[in-house]
Amino acid sequence: MGFAISASVLAVGGLIILAAMVRTGKPVGAFFKSCAQGILLMIAVNLTSSFTGMALSVNGLSLGFACLAGAPGVISLLLLNMAAL
């Protein structure tokens, strides 16, 4: 049951993000800008991990989340990482 709730919350969040991209009038450009911001922020977090002690694992799921959600997605991953420690 916990997985179903988590999956439905993530699906609704993804639909909200996609709807916001479509409302801009240029959904493809908004997607690529969001994707670039998320991946660049993820690189910046991992480059500064020696100073901050916080690093994110780079795998398909984290890259996909960073690409779809952009900077807020990376911040969410950092908060989840902090909560797990």
Contacts in CASP RR format, 6 or more apart in sequence:
PFRMAT RR
TARGET T0000
AUTHOR 0000-0000-0000
METHOD contacts of the structure
MODEL  1
MGFAISASVLAVGGLIILAAMVRTGKPVGAFFKSCAQGILLMIAVNLTSS
FTGMALSVNGLSLGFACLAGAPGVISLLLLNMAAL
14 68 0 8 1.000
14 69 0 8 1.000
17 34 0 8 1.000
17 68 0 8 1.000
17 69 0 8 1.000
18 27 0 8 1.000
20 30 0 8 1.000
21 27 0 8 1.000
21 30 0 8 1.000
21 31 0 8 1.000
21 34 0 8 1.000
24 30 0 8 1.000
34 67 0 8 1.000
34 68 0 8 1.000
34 69 0 8 1.000
34 70 0 8 1.000
35 66 0 8 1.000
35 67 0 8 1.000
35 68 0 8 1.000
35 70 0 8 1.000
37 70 0 8 1.000
37 71 0 8 1.000
38 66 0 8 1.000
38 67 0 8 1.000
38 69 0 8 1.000
38 70 0 8 1.000
38 71 0 8 1.000
38 73 0 8 1.000
38 74 0 8 1.000
39 63 0 8 1.000
39 66 0 8 1.000
39 67 0 8 1.000
41 66 0 8 1.000
41 70 0 8 1.000
41 71 0 8 1.000
41 74 0 8 1.000
42 56 0 8 1.000
42 58 0 8 1.000
42 62 0 8 1.000
42 63 0 8 1.000
42 66 0 8 1.000
42 74 0 8 1.000
42 77 0 8 1.000
45 52 0 8 1.000
45 54 0 8 1.000
45 55 0 8 1.000
45 56 0 8 1.000
45 74 0 8 1.000
45 78 0 8 1.000
46 55 0 8 1.000
46 56 0 8 1.000
46 58 0 8 1.000
49 55 0 8 1.000
54 78 0 8 1.000
54 81 0 8 1.000
54 82 0 8 1.000
56 62 0 8 1.000
56 74 0 8 1.000
56 77 0 8 1.000
56 78 0 8 1.000
56 81 0 8 1.000
62 77 0 8 1.000
65 73 0 8 1.000
65 76 0 8 1.000
65 77 0 8 1.000
66 73 0 8 1.000
66 74 0 8 1.000
66 77 0 8 1.000
69 76 0 8 1.000
END
